[in-house]
Amino acid sequence: MKKMRLFSFFLLVNFGALGLGSLLMGSSPIANEWYTQLNKAPWTPPGWVFGVAWTSIMLLFTIYLTLQKIEKINHSTFFVLFGAQFILNVSWNPVFFYFHWTFLGMILIFSLIISLILILKYFKSGIFQSLFLLPYIIWLTIAFSLNSYSWWMN
């Protein structure tokens, strides 16, 4: 029962982050004139991939967090790391899509990757549990490359 409450809590928070980030973008990438005219990397996936990727990532991140022994860790450290991840994730959308600050976007993504590595290190996750966080880190690495290309080429 406790795991189900944790799962529900993290699911709500993680998908809330996606919703909040989308809301702060100003408009969808398809409707964003700046983004549609941006010189994008040749490896930029089609738009629908982003929705599928983020939905999958947040579901896996929710499972990862639920599998942790939350009761055995320092709660303040957990909330600092989780909160940093949340803020960095949500902040990227308006920084990139609304303000068009591609360099700051790169810094945010890099910081987000570091925050996830710290979460992995802090939780001392086993290999099985770490696999649930791996797609998030891989996707952010791809996002970093896309963001870097946009900064460099525009």
LINBELDA-V814522 format. One record per residue. N is the residue number from 1. PSI is psi in radians with two decimals (* if undefined). D_CENTER is the distance of its C-alpha to the mean C-alpha in Angstrom with 2 decimals. Layout:
n={N N}
psi={PSI PSI}
d_center={D_CENTER D_CENTER}
//
This chain:
n={1 2 3 4 5 6 7 8 9 10 11 12 13 14 15 16 17 18 19 20 21 22 23 24 25 26 27 28 29 30 31 32 33 34 35 36 37 38 39 40 41 42 43 44 45 46 47 48 49 50 51 52 53 54 55 56 57 58 59 60 61 62 63 64 65 66 67 68 69 70 71 72 73 74 75 76 77 78 79 80 81 82 83 84 85 86 87 88 89 90 91 92 93 94 95 96 97 98 99 100 101 102 103 104 105 106 107 108 109 110 111 112 113 114 115 116 117 118 119 120 121 122 123 124 125 126 127 128 129 130 131 132 133 134 135 136 137 138 139 140 141 142 143 144 145 146 147 148 149 150 151 152 153 154}
psi={-0.72 -0.71 -0.67 -0.66 -0.74 -0.79 -0.83 -0.74 -0.90 -0.60 -0.80 -0.81 -0.80 -0.76 -0.45 -0.66 -0.75 -0.78 -0.77 -0.75 -0.74 -0.73 -0.68 -0.11 -0.52 -0.74 2.89 2.71 -0.60 -0.64 -0.11 1.86 -0.71 -0.81 -0.70 -0.49 -0.04 2.46 1.72 2.71 2.53 -0.40 0.20 2.15 2.83 2.71 -0.69 -0.45 -0.62 -0.77 -0.77 -0.76 -0.87 -0.63 -0.82 -0.77 -0.79 -0.58 -0.81 -0.64 -0.67 -0.78 -0.77 -0.88 -0.65 -0.59 -0.26 2.70 1.23 -0.68 -0.29 0.12 2.84 2.04 -0.61 -0.71 -0.74 -0.85 -0.52 -0.85 -0.81 -0.72 -0.70 -0.79 -0.79 -0.90 -0.76 -0.73 -0.85 -0.64 -0.50 -0.73 -0.94 -0.60 -0.80 -0.98 -0.59 -0.88 -0.30 0.55 1.45 -0.61 -0.78 -0.60 -0.73 -0.76 -0.73 -0.77 -0.76 -0.75 -0.63 -0.73 -0.79 -0.73 -0.64 -0.66 -0.69 -0.67 -0.79 -0.79 -0.78 -0.76 -0.25 0.86 2.54 2.99 -0.77 -0.86 -0.68 -0.50 -0.49 -0.38 -0.33 -0.78 -0.60 -0.82 -0.73 -0.79 -0.69 -0.58 -0.73 -0.80 -0.68 -0.73 -0.70 -0.79 -0.75 -0.73 -0.81 -0.71 -0.80 -0.68 -0.12 *}
d_center={27.46 25.37 22.69 22.69 22.26 19.35 17.74 18.49 17.21 13.76 13.65 14.69 12.34 9.10 10.60 11.96 8.73 8.33 12.01 12.17 9.85 12.12 15.09 14.57 14.49 18.22 18.68 17.21 16.78 20.05 21.88 20.61 23.63 22.10 19.33 21.92 24.20 21.75 22.79 19.95 19.73 21.99 19.30 17.12 16.72 18.28 16.50 16.61 14.52 11.33 12.09 13.11 10.23 7.57 10.42 11.16 7.90 7.88 11.59 11.60 9.46 12.04 14.77 13.84 14.01 17.13 18.80 18.72 21.97 20.72 24.38 25.13 22.68 22.98 21.29 20.99 19.19 16.80 16.10 15.77 13.13 11.22 11.94 10.86 7.31 7.62 9.51 7.68 4.58 7.68 9.89 8.81 10.19 13.56 13.89 13.67 15.15 17.45 18.63 18.28 17.60 16.34 17.21 15.35 12.27 12.84 13.30 10.11 8.10 10.81 10.64 7.05 8.52 11.54 10.25 9.19 12.59 14.25 13.12 14.61 17.59 18.19 18.23 20.30 18.88 21.22 20.67 20.37 17.67 15.72 15.73 13.39 10.64 11.80 10.27 6.64 8.36 10.52 8.30 6.82 10.57 11.60 9.57 11.19 14.43 14.34 13.69 16.37 18.72 18.53 19.32 22.05 23.68 23.82}
//
